[in-house]
Amino acid sequence: MVLTVRVEPYGSPEGALYDPDMAKTERMGVEAARKVLGLRVDLARNEGVHTVIAKHAKDEAVVVPMEWYRLAREALGDPTDL
């Protein structure tokens, strides 16, 4: 089963967006992810989609673009050599 969640930007009372650059996030079970892993990697790289992978209905991992991962590690003070 594949569950896709698309989140549209939401506005403030003044009409401005809180976070227009919020990453697109999609969720799927580990069995479904196994079948389409290459596609999920392409979506991360080309469109910036983050895929949350759940096992036994619990979110366990995320496929994210490599540059996003590098920047996140840097921001946490733990740069990576990847």
All heavy atoms as a GROMACS GRO file, in nm:
protein
  635
    1MET      N    1   0.083  -0.116   0.000
    1MET     CA    2   0.000   0.000   0.000
    1MET      C    3   0.089   0.124   0.000
    1MET      O    4   0.186   0.131   0.071
    1MET     CB    5  -0.088   0.002   0.125
    1MET     CG    6  -0.178   0.121   0.129
    1MET     SD    7  -0.290   0.113   0.270
    1MET     CE    8  -0.229   0.252   0.361
    2VAL      N    9   0.055   0.219  -0.083
    2VAL     CA   10   0.129   0.344  -0.090
    2VAL      C   11   0.037   0.457  -0.047
    2VAL      O   12  -0.073   0.473  -0.100
    2VAL     CB   13   0.181   0.372  -0.233
    2VAL    CG1   14   0.246   0.507  -0.240
    2VAL    CG2   15   0.276   0.261  -0.276
    3LEU      N   16   0.080   0.533   0.050
    3LEU     CA   17   0.004   0.648   0.096
    3LEU      C   18   0.084   0.772   0.062
    3LEU      O   19   0.198   0.786   0.104
    3LEU     CB   20  -0.016   0.640   0.248
    3LEU     CG   21  -0.081   0.761   0.314
    3LEU    CD1   22  -0.224   0.778   0.262
    3LEU    CD2   23  -0.082   0.746   0.464
    4THR      N   24   0.027   0.858  -0.019
    4THR     CA   25   0.095   0.981  -0.060
    4THR      C   26   0.030   1.099   0.008
    4THR      O   27  -0.092   1.114   0.005
    4THR     CB   28   0.087   0.999  -0.212
    4THR    OG1   29   0.147   0.885  -0.274
    4THR    CG2   30   0.159   1.125  -0.256
    5VAL      N   31   0.113   1.180   0.072
    5VAL     CA   32   0.064   1.299   0.140
    5VAL      C   33   0.129   1.419   0.076
    5VAL      O   34   0.250   1.432   0.074
    5VAL     CB   35   0.099   1.296   0.290
    5VAL    CG1   36   0.052   1.422   0.358
    5VAL    CG2   37   0.041   1.173   0.356
    6ARG      N   38   0.049   1.505   0.017
    6ARG     CA   39   0.101   1.629  -0.040
    6ARG      C   40   0.051   1.744   0.047
    6ARG      O   41  -0.068   1.757   0.070
    6ARG     CB   42   0.054   1.647  -0.183
    6ARG     CG   43   0.108   1.538  -0.273
    6ARG     CD   44   0.131   1.593  -0.410
    6ARG     NE   45   0.177   1.487  -0.496
    6ARG     CZ   46   0.304   1.471  -0.530
    6ARG    NH1   47   0.394   1.553  -0.488
    6ARG    NH2   48   0.339   1.373  -0.609
    7VAL      N   49   0.143   1.823   0.094
    7VAL     CA   50   0.108   1.932   0.182
    7VAL      C   51   0.120   2.063   0.106
    7VAL      O   52   0.225   2.094   0.053
    7VAL     CB   53   0.201   1.935   0.305
    7VAL    CG1   54   0.167   2.051   0.395
    7VAL    CG2   55   0.195   1.803   0.380
    8GLU      N   56   0.011   2.136   0.099
    8GLU     CA   57   0.012   2.267   0.035
    8GLU      C   58   0.055   2.370   0.138
    8GLU      O   59   0.030   2.355   0.257
    8GLU     CB   60  -0.128   2.302  -0.016
    8GLU     CG   61  -0.177   2.210  -0.126
    8GLU     CD   62  -0.092   2.217  -0.252
    8GLU    OE1   63  -0.047   2.327  -0.288
    8GLU    OE2   64  -0.070   2.112  -0.312
    9PRO      N   65   0.125   2.477   0.094
    9PRO     CA   66   0.164   2.581   0.188
    9PRO      C   67   0.041   2.639   0.258
    9PRO      O   68  -0.067   2.646   0.200
    9PRO     CB   69   0.229   2.687   0.099
    9PRO     CG   70   0.266   2.615  -0.025
    9PRO     CD   71   0.166   2.504  -0.040
   10TYR      N   72   0.056   2.676   0.382
   10TYR     CA   73  -0.056   2.733   0.456
   10TYR      C   74  -0.025   2.878   0.488
   10TYR      O   75   0.090   2.918   0.500
   10TYR     CB   76  -0.084   2.653   0.584
   10TYR     CG   77   0.039   2.627   0.668
   10TYR    CD1   78   0.073   2.713   0.771
   10TYR    CD2   79   0.120   2.516   0.643
   10TYR    CE1   80   0.185   2.689   0.848
   10TYR    CE2   81   0.231   2.493   0.720
   10TYR     CZ   82   0.264   2.579   0.822
   10TYR     OH   83   0.374   2.556   0.898
   11GLY      N   84  -0.127   2.957   0.500
   11GLY     CA   85  -0.108   3.100   0.518
   11GLY      C   86  -0.126   3.145   0.661
   11GLY      O   87  -0.188   3.078   0.742
   12SER      N   88  -0.070   3.260   0.691
   12SER     CA   89  -0.089   3.322   0.822
   12SER      C   90  -0.212   3.410   0.815
   12SER      O   91  -0.267   3.432   0.708
   12SER     CB   92   0.034   3.407   0.856
   12SER     OG   93   0.038   3.521   0.772
   13PRO      N   94  -0.256   3.463   0.926
   13PRO     CA   95  -0.371   3.553   0.922
   13PRO      C   96  -0.348   3.673   0.830
   13PRO      O   97  -0.441   3.728   0.774
   13PRO     CB   98  -0.386   3.598   1.069
   13PRO     CG   99  -0.324   3.487   1.147
   13PRO     CD  100  -0.212   3.434   1.061
   14GLU      N  101  -0.220   3.712   0.811
   14GLU     CA  102  -0.190   3.824   0.724
   14GLU      C  103  -0.181   3.781   0.577
   14GLU      O  104  -0.162   3.864   0.489
   14GLU     CB  105  -0.056   3.890   0.763
   14GLU     CG  106  -0.055   3.951   0.901
   14GLU     CD  107  -0.039   3.848   1.011
   14GLU    OE1  108   0.034   3.750   0.991
   14GLU    OE2  109  -0.104   3.863   1.116
   15GLY      N  110  -0.190   3.653   0.551
   15GLY     CA  111  -0.186   3.604   0.414
   15GLY      C  112  -0.050   3.558   0.367
   15GLY      O  113  -0.037   3.501   0.261
   16ALA      N  114   0.055   3.581   0.444
   16ALA     CA  115   0.189   3.537   0.404
   16ALA      C  116   0.205   3.388   0.435
   16ALA      O  117   0.143   3.336   0.527
   16ALA     CB  118   0.295   3.618   0.479
   17LEU      N  119   0.292   3.323   0.360
   17LEU     CA  120   0.317   3.181   0.384
   17LEU      C  121   0.415   3.164   0.500
   17LEU      O  122   0.512   3.238   0.513
   17LEU     CB  123   0.376   3.116   0.259
   17LEU     CG  124   0.285   3.112   0.137
   17LEU    CD1  125   0.361   3.054   0.019
   17LEU    CD2  126   0.162   3.030   0.164
   18TYR      N  127   0.391   3.066   0.583
   18TYR     CA  128   0.485   3.036   0.690
   18TYR      C  129   0.613   2.976   0.635
   18TYR      O  130   0.722   3.015   0.671
   18TYR     CB  131   0.424   2.937   0.790
   18TYR     CG  132   0.318   2.996   0.878
   18TYR    CD1  133   0.192   2.939   0.882
   18TYR    CD2  134   0.342   3.108   0.955
   18TYR    CE1  135   0.093   2.992   0.963
   18TYR    CE2  136   0.244   3.161   1.036
   18TYR     CZ  137   0.120   3.103   1.039
   18TYR     OH  138   0.023   3.156   1.119
   19ASP      N  139   0.601   2.878   0.548
   19ASP     CA  140   0.720   2.810   0.496
   19ASP      C  141   0.694   2.762   0.353
   19ASP      O  142   0.662   2.646   0.331
   19ASP     CB  143   0.754   2.692   0.585
   19ASP     CG  144   0.888   2.631   0.551
   19ASP    OD1  145   0.953   2.677   0.455
   19ASP    OD2  146   0.929   2.537   0.620
   20PRO      N  147   0.710   2.849   0.255
   20PRO     CA  148   0.681   2.810   0.117
   20PRO      C  149   0.778   2.706   0.062
   20PRO      O  150   0.749   2.640  -0.036
   20PRO     CB  151   0.692   2.942   0.040
   20PRO     CG  152   0.783   3.025   0.123
   20PRO     CD  153   0.756   2.985   0.266
   21ASP      N  154   0.895   2.691   0.126
   21ASP     CA  155   0.994   2.595   0.076
   21ASP      C  156   0.989   2.462   0.150
   21ASP      O  157   1.082   2.384   0.143
   21ASP     CB  158   1.134   2.656   0.088
   21ASP     CG  159   1.150   2.778   0.000
   21ASP    OD1  160   1.092   2.778  -0.110
   21ASP    OD2  161   1.216   2.874   0.043
   22MET      N  162   0.880   2.437   0.222
   22MET     CA  163   0.867   2.312   0.295
   22MET      C  164   0.885   2.194   0.197
   22MET      O  165   0.829   2.194   0.089
   22MET     CB  166   0.729   2.302   0.361
   22MET     CG  167   0.710   2.176   0.442
   22MET     SD  168   0.542   2.156   0.505
   22MET     CE  169   0.526   2.302   0.605
   23ALA      N  170   0.964   2.098   0.238
   23ALA     CA  171   0.990   1.984   0.151
   23ALA      C  172   0.862   1.904   0.128
   23ALA      O  173   0.781   1.889   0.219
   23ALA     CB  174   1.096   1.894   0.214
   24LYS      N  175   0.848   1.854   0.007
   24LYS     CA  176   0.738   1.762  -0.021
   24LYS      C  177   0.771   1.630   0.049
   24LYS      O  178   0.880   1.579   0.036
   24LYS     CB  179   0.724   1.739  -0.171
   24LYS     CG  180   0.681   1.862  -0.247
   24LYS     CD  181   0.677   1.833  -0.394
   24LYS     CE  182   0.813   1.868  -0.450
   24LYS     NZ  183   0.828   1.848  -0.592
   25THR      N  184   0.676   1.579   0.124
   25THR     CA  185   0.698   1.456   0.199
   25THR      C  186   0.594   1.352   0.158
   25THR      O  187   0.476   1.382   0.148
   25THR     CB  188   0.687   1.482   0.350
   25THR    OG1  189   0.781   1.582   0.386
   25THR    CG2  190   0.715   1.356   0.429
   26GLU      N  191   0.642   1.231   0.134
   26GLU     CA  192   0.554   1.119   0.102
   26GLU      C  193   0.589   1.004   0.195
   26GLU      O  194   0.705   0.987   0.233
   26GLU     CB  195   0.569   1.080  -0.044
   26GLU     CG  196   0.532   1.194  -0.137
   26GLU     CD  197   0.544   1.160  -0.285
   26GLU    OE1  198   0.574   1.044  -0.317
   26GLU    OE2  199   0.523   1.251  -0.366
   27ARG      N  200   0.489   0.925   0.231
   27ARG     CA  201   0.510   0.812   0.321
   27ARG      C  202   0.474   0.682   0.251
   27ARG      O  203   0.379   0.678   0.174
   27ARG     CB  204   0.425   0.827   0.446
   27ARG     CG  205   0.476   0.928   0.542
   27ARG     CD  206   0.393   0.933   0.670
   27ARG     NE  207   0.461   1.006   0.773
   27ARG     CZ  208   0.479   1.138   0.773
   27ARG    NH1  209   0.431   1.210   0.674
   27ARG    NH2  210   0.543   1.198   0.871
   28MET      N  211   0.548   0.578   0.285
   28MET     CA  212   0.515   0.445   0.233
   28MET      C  213   0.573   0.339   0.325
   28MET      O  214   0.666   0.366   0.400
   28MET     CB  215   0.566   0.427   0.090
   28MET     CG  216   0.714   0.432   0.074
   28MET     SD  217   0.772   0.402  -0.096
   28MET     CE  218   0.648   0.475  -0.194
   29GLY      N  219   0.516   0.222   0.317
   29GLY     CA  220   0.566   0.109   0.394
   29GLY      C  221   0.694   0.055   0.333
   29GLY      O  222   0.723   0.075   0.216
   30VAL      N  223   0.770  -0.020   0.412
   30VAL     CA  224   0.897  -0.073   0.367
   30VAL      C  225   0.880  -0.170   0.250
   30VAL      O  226   0.961  -0.171   0.158
   30VAL     CB  227   0.976  -0.135   0.485
   30VAL    CG1  228   0.913  -0.264   0.532
   30VAL    CG2  229   1.120  -0.154   0.449
   31GLU      N  230   0.775  -0.249   0.250
   31GLU     CA  231   0.752  -0.342   0.138
   31GLU      C  232   0.730  -0.267   0.008
   31GLU      O  233   0.786  -0.303  -0.096
   31GLU     CB  234   0.634  -0.434   0.168
   31GLU     CG  235   0.660  -0.535   0.278
   31GLU     CD  236   0.772  -0.631   0.243
   31GLU    OE1  237   0.781  -0.675   0.126
   31GLU    OE2  238   0.851  -0.663   0.333
   32ALA      N  239   0.649  -0.163   0.012
   32ALA     CA  240   0.625  -0.083  -0.109
   32ALA      C  241   0.752  -0.011  -0.151
   32ALA      O  242   0.782  -0.001  -0.271
   32ALA     CB  243   0.513   0.018  -0.083
   33ALA      N  244   0.829   0.038  -0.054
   33ALA     CA  245   0.953   0.110  -0.086
   33ALA      C  246   1.054   0.020  -0.155
   33ALA      O  247   1.126   0.065  -0.243
   33ALA     CB  248   1.012   0.169   0.042
   34ARG      N  249   1.060  -0.106  -0.116
   34ARG     CA  250   1.153  -0.200  -0.180
   34ARG      C  251   1.128  -0.209  -0.330
   34ARG      O  252   1.222  -0.220  -0.408
   34ARG     CB  253   1.136  -0.339  -0.120
   34ARG     CG  254   1.203  -0.357   0.011
   34ARG     CD  255   1.196  -0.502   0.056
   34ARG     NE  256   1.254  -0.514   0.187
   34ARG     CZ  257   1.200  -0.579   0.287
   34ARG    NH1  258   1.085  -0.642   0.271
   34ARG    NH2  259   1.259  -0.584   0.404
   35LYS      N  260   1.003  -0.204  -0.367
   35LYS     CA  261   0.966  -0.220  -0.508
   35LYS      C  262   0.998  -0.097  -0.592
   35LYS      O  263   1.012  -0.108  -0.713
   35LYS     CB  264   0.817  -0.253  -0.520
   35LYS     CG  265   0.781  -0.385  -0.455
   35LYS     CD  266   0.633  -0.409  -0.459
   35LYS     CE  267   0.598  -0.537  -0.384
   35LYS     NZ  268   0.455  -0.558  -0.374
   36VAL      N  269   1.008   0.020  -0.528
   36VAL     CA  270   1.025   0.144  -0.604
   36VAL      C  271   1.141   0.229  -0.551
   36VAL      O  272   1.141   0.352  -0.568
   36VAL     CB  273   0.894   0.226  -0.606
   36VAL    CG1  274   0.784   0.155  -0.682
   36VAL    CG2  275   0.850   0.260  -0.464
   37LEU      N  276   1.239   0.165  -0.489
   37LEU     CA  277   1.347   0.241  -0.428
   37LEU      C  278   1.418   0.331  -0.528
   37LEU      O  279   1.447   0.447  -0.499
   37LEU     CB  280   1.447   0.148  -0.360
   37LEU     CG  281   1.562   0.217  -0.286
   37LEU    CD1  282   1.509   0.311  -0.179
   37LEU    CD2  283   1.654   0.114  -0.225
   38GLY      N  284   1.447   0.280  -0.646
   38GLY     CA  285   1.514   0.362  -0.748
   38GLY      C  286   1.434   0.486  -0.782
   38GLY      O  287   1.490   0.595  -0.797
   39LEU      N  288   1.302   0.472  -0.794
   39LEU     CA  289   1.215   0.585  -0.822
   39LEU      C  290   1.220   0.686  -0.708
   39LEU      O  291   1.225   0.807  -0.730
   39LEU     CB  292   1.071   0.537  -0.844
   39LEU     CG  293   0.965   0.646  -0.858
   39LEU    CD1  294   0.992   0.730  -0.982
   39LEU    CD2  295   0.828   0.584  -0.865
   40ARG      N  296   1.218   0.638  -0.584
   40ARG     CA  297   1.221   0.728  -0.468
   40ARG      C  298   1.352   0.807  -0.465
   40ARG      O  299   1.355   0.924  -0.431
   40ARG     CB  300   1.202   0.652  -0.337
   40ARG     CG  301   1.077   0.568  -0.325
   40ARG     CD  302   0.951   0.625  -0.381
   40ARG     NE  303   0.914   0.752  -0.324
   40ARG     CZ  304   0.806   0.822  -0.360
   40ARG    NH1  305   0.724   0.777  -0.452
   40ARG    NH2  306   0.781   0.938  -0.304
   41VAL      N  307   1.464   0.741  -0.500
   41VAL     CA  308   1.593   0.809  -0.505
   41VAL      C  309   1.591   0.915  -0.614
   41VAL      O  310   1.637   1.029  -0.593
   41VAL     CB  311   1.708   0.708  -0.528
   41VAL    CG1  312   1.839   0.779  -0.558
   41VAL    CG2  313   1.723   0.616  -0.407
   42ASP      N  314   1.536   0.882  -0.731
   42ASP     CA  315   1.525   0.981  -0.840
   42ASP      C  316   1.439   1.100  -0.798
   42ASP      O  317   1.473   1.215  -0.827
   42ASP     CB  318   1.465   0.918  -0.965
   42ASP     CG  319   1.560   0.820  -1.032
   42ASP    OD1  320   1.682   0.823  -1.002
   42ASP    OD2  321   1.512   0.739  -1.114
   43LEU      N  322   1.328   1.075  -0.729
   43LEU     CA  323   1.241   1.184  -0.683
   43LEU      C  324   1.314   1.272  -0.582
   43LEU      O  325   1.298   1.395  -0.582
   43LEU     CB  326   1.112   1.130  -0.622
   43LEU     CG  327   1.008   1.080  -0.722
   43LEU    CD1  328   0.896   1.007  -0.650
   43LEU    CD2  329   0.953   1.196  -0.803
   44ALA      N  330   1.392   1.212  -0.496
   44ALA     CA  331   1.470   1.291  -0.398
   44ALA      C  332   1.570   1.379  -0.471
   44ALA      O  333   1.578   1.499  -0.445
   44ALA     CB  334   1.541   1.198  -0.300
   45ARG      N  335   1.645   1.320  -0.562
   45ARG     CA  336   1.750   1.393  -0.632
   45ARG      C  337   1.693   1.501  -0.724
   45ARG      O  338   1.738   1.615  -0.722
   45ARG     CB  339   1.835   1.296  -0.714
   45ARG     CG  340   1.950   1.366  -0.787
   45ARG     CD  341   2.031   1.271  -0.875
   45ARG     NE  342   1.944   1.214  -0.976
   45ARG     CZ  343   1.930   1.084  -0.999
   45ARG    NH1  344   1.994   0.997  -0.925
   45ARG    NH2  345   1.850   1.040  -1.093
   46ASN      N  346   1.591   1.466  -0.802
   46ASN     CA  347   1.542   1.557  -0.906
   46ASN      C  348   1.436   1.655  -0.860
   46ASN      O  349   1.425   1.765  -0.914
   46ASN     CB  350   1.487   1.477  -1.024
   46ASN     CG  351   1.592   1.390  -1.087
   46ASN    OD1  352   1.710   1.424  -1.089
   46ASN    ND2  353   1.552   1.276  -1.138
   47GLU      N  354   1.355   1.616  -0.761
   47GLU     CA  355   1.242   1.701  -0.721
   47GLU      C  356   1.244   1.740  -0.573
   47GLU      O  357   1.156   1.810  -0.526
   47GLU     CB  358   1.110   1.631  -0.754
   47GLU     CG  359   1.093   1.608  -0.903
   47GLU     CD  360   0.963   1.539  -0.937
   47GLU    OE1  361   0.864   1.559  -0.863
   47GLU    OE2  362   0.959   1.466  -1.037
   48GLY      N  363   1.342   1.688  -0.499
   48GLY     CA  364   1.352   1.723  -0.358
   48GLY      C  365   1.248   1.657  -0.269
   48GLY      O  366   1.227   1.700  -0.156
   49VAL      N  367   1.185   1.549  -0.317
   49VAL     CA  368   1.083   1.480  -0.238
   49VAL      C  369   1.150   1.398  -0.129
   49VAL      O  370   1.247   1.327  -0.153
   49VAL     CB  371   0.998   1.388  -0.329
   49VAL    CG1  372   0.901   1.305  -0.246
   49VAL    CG2  373   0.924   1.470  -0.432
   50HIS      N  374   1.099   1.409  -0.007
   50HIS     CA  375   1.145   1.328   0.105
   50HIS      C  376   1.047   1.212   0.120
   50HIS      O  377   0.927   1.234   0.129
   50HIS     CB  378   1.146   1.408   0.234
   50HIS     CG  379   1.244   1.521   0.234
   50HIS    ND1  380   1.280   1.586   0.348
   50HIS    CD2  381   1.314   1.581   0.134
   50HIS    CE1  382   1.367   1.680   0.320
   50HIS    NE2  383   1.388   1.680   0.190
   51THR      N  384   1.098   1.089   0.122
   51THR     CA  385   1.012   0.972   0.137
   51THR      C  386   1.034   0.912   0.275
   51THR      O  387   1.143   0.866   0.308
   51THR     CB  388   1.044   0.866   0.029
   51THR    OG1  389   1.027   0.925  -0.100
   51THR    CG2  390   0.952   0.746   0.042
   52VAL      N  391   0.930   0.915   0.356
   52VAL     CA  392   0.934   0.855   0.489
   52VAL      C  393   0.896   0.708   0.473
   52VAL      O  394   0.793   0.677   0.414
   52VAL     CB  395   0.836   0.926   0.586
   52VAL    CG1  396   0.837   0.858   0.722
   52VAL    CG2  397   0.871   1.073   0.597
   53ILE      N  398   0.979   0.620   0.526
   53ILE     CA  399   0.954   0.476   0.514
   53ILE      C  400   0.916   0.422   0.651
   53ILE      O  401   0.988   0.441   0.749
   53ILE     CB  402   1.077   0.404   0.458
   53ILE    CG1  403   1.111   0.462   0.320
   53ILE    CG2  404   1.053   0.253   0.452
   53ILE    CD1  405   1.238   0.410   0.261
   54ALA      N  406   0.801   0.356   0.654
   54ALA     CA  407   0.748   0.302   0.780
   54ALA      C  408   0.760   0.150   0.781
   54ALA      O  409   0.748   0.085   0.678
   54ALA     CB  410   0.602   0.342   0.796
   55LYS      N  411   0.784   0.098   0.900
   55LYS     CA  412   0.788  -0.047   0.920
   55LYS      C  413   0.696  -0.077   1.037
   55LYS      O  414   0.711  -0.016   1.144
   55LYS     CB  415   0.931  -0.092   0.950
   55LYS     CG  416   0.947  -0.242   0.956
   55LYS     CD  417   1.094  -0.278   0.964
   55LYS     CE  418   1.110  -0.428   0.960
   55LYS     NZ  419   1.251  -0.466   0.965
   56HIS      N  420   0.601  -0.165   1.016
   56HIS     CA  421   0.500  -0.197   1.117
   56HIS      C  422   0.429  -0.070   1.164
   56HIS      O  423   0.412  -0.046   1.283
   56HIS     CB  424   0.561  -0.271   1.235
   56HIS     CG  425   0.633  -0.396   1.196
   56HIS    ND1  426   0.568  -0.505   1.142
   56HIS    CD2  427   0.764  -0.429   1.200
   56HIS    CE1  428   0.656  -0.599   1.116
   56HIS    NE2  429   0.775  -0.555   1.150
   57ALA      N  430   0.394   0.015   1.067
   57ALA     CA  431   0.318   0.139   1.089
   57ALA      C  432   0.394   0.244   1.172
   57ALA      O  433   0.335   0.338   1.221
   57ALA     CB  434   0.184   0.110   1.153
   58LYS      N  435   0.525   0.228   1.185
   58LYS     CA  436   0.606   0.326   1.258
   58LYS      C  437   0.711   0.384   1.164
   58LYS      O  438   0.786   0.309   1.100
   58LYS     CB  439   0.673   0.258   1.377
   58LYS     CG  440   0.755   0.352   1.462
   58LYS     CD  441   0.818   0.279   1.580
   58LYS     CE  442   0.909   0.374   1.656
   58LYS     NZ  443   0.996   0.303   1.747
   59ASP      N  444   0.718   0.518   1.153
   59ASP     CA  445   0.817   0.582   1.068
   59ASP      C  446   0.957   0.544   1.117
   59ASP      O  447   0.989   0.560   1.235
   59ASP     CB  448   0.801   0.734   1.072
   59ASP     CG  449   0.671   0.781   1.008
   59ASP    OD1  450   0.608   0.700   0.936
   59ASP    OD2  451   0.633   0.897   1.028
   60GLU      N  452   1.041   0.493   1.026
   60GLU     CA  453   1.172   0.442   1.064
   60GLU      C  454   1.289   0.508   0.991
   60GLU      O  455   1.400   0.511   1.044
   60GLU     CB  456   1.179   0.291   1.040
   60GLU     CG  457   1.083   0.210   1.124
   60GLU     CD  458   1.120   0.205   1.272
   60GLU    OE1  459   1.230   0.248   1.310
   60GLU    OE2  460   1.037   0.160   1.351
   61ALA      N  461   1.268   0.556   0.868
   61ALA     CA  462   1.378   0.610   0.789
   61ALA      C  463   1.323   0.710   0.688
   61ALA      O  464   1.202   0.715   0.664
   61ALA     CB  465   1.452   0.498   0.716
   62VAL      N  466   1.414   0.789   0.629
   62VAL     CA  467   1.374   0.886   0.528
   62VAL      C  468   1.475   0.887   0.416
   62VAL      O  469   1.596   0.889   0.439
   62VAL     CB  470   1.366   1.029   0.588
   62VAL    CG1  471   1.318   1.129   0.484
   62VAL    CG2  472   1.276   1.032   0.710
   63VAL      N  473   1.427   0.885   0.292
   63VAL     CA  474   1.511   0.903   0.174
   63VAL      C  475   1.506   1.052   0.142
   63VAL      O  476   1.398   1.106   0.116
   63VAL     CB  477   1.462   0.820   0.054
   63VAL    CG1  478   1.548   0.847  -0.069
   63VAL    CG2  479   1.461   0.672   0.088
   64VAL      N  480   1.621   1.119   0.147
   64VAL     CA  481   1.628   1.263   0.122
   64VAL      C  482   1.737   1.290   0.018
   64VAL      O  483   1.826   1.207  -0.002
   64VAL     CB  484   1.659   1.343   0.251
   64VAL    CG1  485   1.549   1.326   0.353
   64VAL    CG2  486   1.793   1.304   0.310
   65PRO      N  487   1.734   1.408  -0.046
   65PRO     CA  488   1.842   1.442  -0.138
   65PRO      C  489   1.976   1.448  -0.064
   65PRO      O  490   1.982   1.491   0.051
   65PRO     CB  491   1.803   1.582  -0.189
   65PRO     CG  492   1.657   1.595  -0.162
   65PRO     CD  493   1.631   1.511  -0.040
   66MET      N  494   2.083   1.407  -0.130
   66MET     CA  495   2.215   1.403  -0.066
   66MET      C  496   2.257   1.542  -0.018
   66MET      O  497   2.310   1.556   0.093
   66MET     CB  498   2.319   1.348  -0.163
   66MET     CG  499   2.456   1.336  -0.101
   66MET     SD  500   2.463   1.237   0.052
   66MET     CE  501   2.463   1.074  -0.014
   67GLU      N  502   2.233   1.645  -0.096
   67GLU     CA  503   2.273   1.780  -0.054
   67GLU      C  504   2.197   1.823   0.072
   67GLU      O  505   2.252   1.886   0.160
   67GLU     CB  506   2.251   1.880  -0.167
   67GLU     CG  507   2.307   2.017  -0.137
   67GLU     CD  508   2.457   2.020  -0.106
   67GLU    OE1  509   2.530   1.930  -0.150
   67GLU    OE2  510   2.499   2.112  -0.036
   68TRP      N  511   2.071   1.786   0.081
   68TRP     CA  512   1.991   1.817   0.200
   68TRP      C  513   2.054   1.749   0.323
   68TRP      O  514   2.068   1.809   0.428
   68TRP     CB  515   1.848   1.770   0.180
   68TRP     CG  516   1.754   1.812   0.288
   68TRP    CD1  517   1.674   1.922   0.289
   68TRP    CD2  518   1.731   1.745   0.413
   68TRP    NE1  519   1.602   1.927   0.408
   68TRP    CE2  520   1.637   1.820   0.485
   68TRP    CE3  521   1.782   1.630   0.471
   68TRP    CZ2  522   1.591   1.783   0.611
   68TRP    CZ3  523   1.737   1.593   0.597
   68TRP    CH2  524   1.642   1.669   0.665
   69TYR      N  525   2.092   1.623   0.305
   69TYR     CA  526   2.154   1.547   0.414
   69TYR      C  527   2.285   1.613   0.458
   69TYR      O  528   2.310   1.631   0.577
   69TYR     CB  529   2.179   1.403   0.367
   69TYR     CG  530   2.256   1.319   0.464
   69TYR    CD1  531   2.196   1.268   0.579
   69TYR    CD2  532   2.390   1.290   0.442
   69TYR    CE1  533   2.267   1.190   0.668
   69TYR    CE2  534   2.462   1.212   0.531
   69TYR     CZ  535   2.400   1.162   0.644
   69TYR     OH  536   2.471   1.086   0.733
   70ARG      N  537   2.368   1.650   0.359
   70ARG     CA  538   2.495   1.715   0.392
   70ARG      C  539   2.473   1.844   0.470
   70ARG      O  540   2.540   1.871   0.570
   70ARG     CB  541   2.573   1.746   0.264
   70ARG     CG  542   2.632   1.625   0.199
   70ARG     CD  543   2.713   1.666   0.075
   70ARG     NE  544   2.761   1.548   0.008
   70ARG     CZ  545   2.736   1.519  -0.119
   70ARG    NH1  546   2.662   1.600  -0.194
   70ARG    NH2  547   2.784   1.410  -0.173
   71LEU      N  548   2.379   1.928   0.424
   71LEU     CA  549   2.351   2.054   0.492
   71LEU      C  550   2.295   2.031   0.632
   71LEU      O  551   2.330   2.104   0.726
   71LEU     CB  552   2.254   2.138   0.409
   71LEU     CG  553   2.310   2.193   0.278
   71LEU    CD1  554   2.199   2.256   0.196
   71LEU    CD2  555   2.423   2.291   0.303
   72ALA      N  556   2.212   1.930   0.648
   72ALA     CA  557   2.156   1.900   0.780
   72ALA      C  558   2.265   1.856   0.876
   72ALA      O  559   2.269   1.899   0.991
   72ALA     CB  560   2.048   1.792   0.768
   73ARG      N  561   2.356   1.771   0.830
   73ARG     CA  562   2.466   1.725   0.915
   73ARG      C  563   2.556   1.842   0.954
   73ARG      O  564   2.599   1.853   1.068
   73ARG     CB  565   2.549   1.618   0.843
   73ARG     CG  566   2.479   1.486   0.819
   73ARG     CD  567   2.464   1.405   0.946
   73ARG     NE  568   2.591   1.370   1.005
   73ARG     CZ  569   2.653   1.254   0.991
   73ARG    NH1  570   2.599   1.159   0.920
   73ARG    NH2  571   2.769   1.232   1.050
   74GLU      N  572   2.583   1.930   0.857
   74GLU     CA  573   2.664   2.049   0.884
   74GLU      C  574   2.596   2.137   0.989
   74GLU      O  575   2.660   2.185   1.082
   74GLU     CB  576   2.682   2.130   0.755
   74GLU     CG  577   2.824   2.161   0.723
   74GLU     CD  578   2.835   2.229   0.589
   74GLU    OE1  579   2.797   2.348   0.579
   74GLU    OE2  580   2.878   2.162   0.495
   75ALA      N  581   2.466   2.158   0.974
   75ALA     CA  582   2.390   2.243   1.066
   75ALA      C  583   2.392   2.185   1.208
   75ALA      O  584   2.386   2.259   1.305
   75ALA     CB  585   2.247   2.260   1.018
   76LEU      N  586   2.402   2.053   1.216
   76LEU     CA  587   2.406   1.987   1.347
   76LEU      C  588   2.548   1.982   1.405
   76LEU      O  589   2.571   1.927   1.512
   76LEU     CB  590   2.350   1.846   1.336
   76LEU     CG  591   2.201   1.837   1.309
   76LEU    CD1  592   2.161   1.693   1.276
   76LEU    CD2  593   2.122   1.890   1.427
   77GLY      N  594   2.643   2.039   1.331
   77GLY     CA  595   2.782   2.038   1.378
   77GLY      C  596   2.851   1.906   1.360
   77GLY      O  597   2.951   1.879   1.425
   78ASP      N  598   2.800   1.824   1.271
   78ASP     CA  599   2.856   1.691   1.248
   78ASP      C  600   2.869   1.668   1.098
   78ASP      O  601   2.799   1.585   1.041
   78ASP     CB  602   2.764   1.585   1.311
   78ASP     CG  603   2.825   1.447   1.307
   78ASP    OD1  604   2.948   1.435   1.294
   78ASP    OD2  605   2.747   1.350   1.317
   79PRO      N  606   2.960   1.743   1.032
   79PRO     CA  607   2.973   1.730   0.886
   79PRO      C  608   3.010   1.587   0.846
   79PRO      O  609   3.069   1.513   0.923
   79PRO     CB  610   3.084   1.826   0.849
   79PRO     CG  611   3.118   1.901   0.971
   79PRO     CD  612   3.052   1.836   1.088
   80THR      N  613   2.972   1.552   0.725
   80THR     CA  614   2.999   1.418   0.674
   80THR      C  615   3.094   1.427   0.555
   80THR      O  616   3.101   1.530   0.489
   80THR     CB  617   2.868   1.348   0.633
   80THR    OG1  618   2.901   1.219   0.580
   80THR    CG2  619   2.793   1.426   0.528
   81ASP      N  620   3.165   1.320   0.527
   81ASP     CA  621   3.254   1.318   0.411
   81ASP      C  622   3.185   1.257   0.289
   81ASP      O  623   3.247   1.231   0.188
   81ASP     CB  624   3.384   1.243   0.442
   81ASP     CG  625   3.359   1.098   0.483
   81ASP    OD1  626   3.242   1.060   0.502
   81ASP    OD2  627   3.458   1.022   0.495
   82LEU      N  628   3.055   1.235   0.298
   82LEU     CA  629   2.979   1.181   0.185
   82LEU      C  630   2.956   1.287   0.080
   82LEU      O  631   2.938   1.400   0.107
   82LEU     CB  632   2.844   1.127   0.230
   82LEU     CG  633   2.850   1.008   0.326
   82LEU    CD1  634   2.711   0.971   0.370
   82LEU    CD2  635   2.919   0.890   0.263
   0.00000   0.00000   0.00000
